[in-house]
């Protein structure tokens, strides 16, 4: 007679993932109310109704929790924005629109912007969907000679630095047209001429339709999302 399978490892893994999600939700709720800088571990564990020891089994600080939240949000934003640009034939236009949408979205929703800033740049985790999309469009642009030949990671870091640094500047009160200015300079850095970079940086932006569930929905609440040009 075959031995019964031991489900304990699977059940334990599910419980760990459930507790991690519970702490992330509690952290997000607290950050939405108080901002990243105003959030403490005591507030998070109070919302999650767990002990401090439980918190430390998953995160070593509010910063590490915020970094994981930023990872989840970036992953969701990649899935939210990519369908709006994937059909565009020009990879340079895809990069331009994706960069501007992200910057405008972060300005419109400062909680998300604050988490992007806390994502750990320059050691930002580049394994999620957002960077998969960036790599795809950069690689296509280099292959089609829309961008200058360069190591792929150099080009990806140009995009990531423009976005993370741009969000930081906008949260500090940068000019309203900062996303367009930053995108134009990014495109020049990738090899486009000044006039074409300016044209692509002024292209009409699509309006993302917000999901009804997930980290992004919980971070911004019921506010409708649209680029604030």
Number of C-alpha atoms within 10 A of each C-alpha: 3 4 5 6 6 8 8 9 9 10 11 11 11 12 12 14 13 12 18 18 13 18 23 22 20 19 25 25 19 20 24 19 13 14 16 19 11 10 20 16 19 14 17 25 19 13 16 18 12 15 12 13 9 13 21 11 11 16 17 11 13 19 19 15 22 25 20 19 25 24 23 17 22 25 20 19 20 19 14 16 22 17 11 17 18 13 10 11 9 15 23 25 20 23 25 26 24 23 25 26 23 22 28 24 20 25 25 18 17 18 20 26 25 23 26 25 22 22 23 18 14 11 7 18 15 17 10 15 18 22 19 14 19 25 20 14 20 24 22 16 22 20 12 12 12 18 21 16 14 13 10 15 12 11 22 21 18 15 26 20 16 19 24 24 17 25 28 20 15 20 14 9 11 14 10 13 12 18 26 23 17 21 27 25 17 23 25 18 17 24 19 20 12 13 11 14 24 18 12 20 26 17 13 10 19 14 13 18 12 18 12 11 9 13 22 22 15 15 20 17 13 10 10 11 15 16 18 13 12
